[in-house]
Every structure is written in structure tokens, then in C-alpha cells.
């Protein structure tokens, strides 16, 4: 992207985040207007961006398919306007958990998502803490995955006063994440063993392998995505049975609804801290500087 001809295109799912990115970069921002009809269909309207380098900011959180189609429409409009370059920023990348066929006859949905963005003219894709790096392997265009771990660690150092903190990953999939996080903070870490029934989705955590080092220590459970929160609830219950101190939850992407929030808090979690990849009341960590820096590198 070239600074003189660059602008931020604010998708309807990420208006506030797009505004912050534009402010960091001192770039013009244009807003995409949408009209939703009674049958659920919608249309978009946005200024012509001919010759511009466009950073399209649209996170793909629920309603996932609506936000996805909006992002595709916006990208196609930029391409049809003969935009010089299009960088899509999808801080929350939907379908990244469907990166392979887990059961017979399943289709890896993420492969289609990659093809769709490429087919409408995207030149680059930027996301945050994607659930699976394999998901990004389906793209043939340039892709970049930003880590929020330094942001989480800085938040802990700046805002939290913990007693002998222990960093905990709820499953082996987050082992590298928790290792990096604990290294920055200089604290111990623990990885729990989580099992999931692929048919029912029910989650189990092996409590027999949890060591006694949990006792009396404040806990930070770190995860990339929290949706139902069932893993967090089970982990919290087990850690409390091991006489832990206060328990806090940090996640890159918070998809939890009010009922599940109540379940998490009732289980004994003191607070939930998330990034603003998805607008919600726990979005306490601003990722716009990191996204702005990523865009700036390409300008």
C-alpha cells in the first residue's frame, strides 16, 4: 500500500476498530452503508475507490455469514472500482476451526473461505490469533497472522496485581501460546488436558494430571476463542477444587453470550479480558495499534 493513495474502508461489523486504525495511521476512512431488507437480504453502498490502496476492516464474528458476505461484497466493490491494492483485515477469522475434515464426508470449510476472498480480488489477508495456522495455508495470496500475546502480557503487567501468578492453557492446542505468554511475564505455566467428543461436542478435562502448584496461586487462563465457555467452566471448577487463588480469563476473541457469561462468572472467574476484535463488554485490549502497524509495513 502507498500512503498517499491509501484509505481505510470500515465494514459495518468493525466501525469503531476501523476508526481507531485510521486515526493511528492518519488515513482517510470511508464507511460502508448497508441496507437490510425484510427477507434478510442486504445491499451495500460506498464511494468509488479507483486507484486507491484499500484496507478493508471487517471482523467475521456472528452473524458470521452476513459479515462474511458483506466483506466479500466490499472487496468486490473495491476491485470493480479498480482499486490499486486491497488488504482485508479480518481480526476474527470465521471458519478457522474447520480447517480439515474431522469425520468422514466432512468438508474443510476454511478452504472455501480462502477461495472466496481470492476470487473477489483480495491481495492480502491479515488476521489475529487465528485458531489454526493450517487454515491460512489455503490462501495463495499473502497472509499475516498477528499475535496478541504481547498485548495480553502488557495488560497484566500494567493493570493486574496477582499473587504468585500461574498461566494456564485449557488444552494442548494452546501450549505454544501459553509458553510465550509466561516467558514474557516470567511466570510458571500449566497445560490442561482437554478431550472433546467429536459427535456431541461435550468437553472433558483430565483433573488427575493437575499438580499441587495450583494451590493459593492466582490463575490466568489464556485461550484464543471462547464461545460456549464450557471448557473455561470445567477448568475453573477443577482449579478451584485444587485450592487456587483468584481466577482470571483472557481470550483473543470473545463470542460468549450473556447466559454463558453468567455460567463462567458463577464458576468462580473474577473477570474476562478480551481484545476488541469483536465488540463486547469484555473488549479491554485494543488491537488497533498492532493492526495499524501491520498495514503501515505494506504502505
Secondary structure by P-SEA (a helix, b strand, c coil): cccccbbbbbccccaaaaaaaaaaacbbbbbbbbbbcccccbbbbbccccccccbbbbbbcccaaaaaaaaaaaaaaaaaacccbbbbbccccccccccccccccccaaaaaaaaaaaaacccccccccccccccccccccbbbbbbaaaaaaaaaacccccccbbbbbccccaaaaaaaaaaaacccbbbbbbbbcccccbbbbbccccccccccbbbbbbbcccccaaaaaaaaaaaaaacccbbbbbbccccccaaaaaaaaaacccccccccccccccccccaaaaaaaaaaaac
